[in-house]
Amino acid sequence: MSEEATYFWTKVMDDKTRLGLTKAGQDELGTIKFAHLPSVGDKVTKGKTLISVEAEKAVSDIDSPVSGEVVAVNPQLANDFDSLNSEEEADAWLVDIKES
């Protein structure tokens, strides 16, 4: 299994794909204390760094599983990163990407 498949879940929504952190990714990283996320309008490339996280067990750059333009960033992540540590995987979404 690739690193992206371990860390991210994807959900296709109309013309975009939502990416989130899987429970396996949460378990491997431990409690996330900081994440550097792309901004709306940023272009991302499959296989290139999408996010950088500082967590309890690791500091990691995690590659994007898709290419495209970031059209939304989880607003909960503007102030804190608790949602990335949530028991509810759906709450741990990161970005929406319009694939190109």
Buried (B, 14 or more C-beta within 10 A) or exposed (E): EEBBEEBBBBEEEEEBBBBBBBEBBBEBBEEBBEBEBBEEEBEBEEBEBBBEBBBEEEEBEBBBBBBBBBBBBBEBBEEEBEBBBBEEBEBBBBBBBBEE
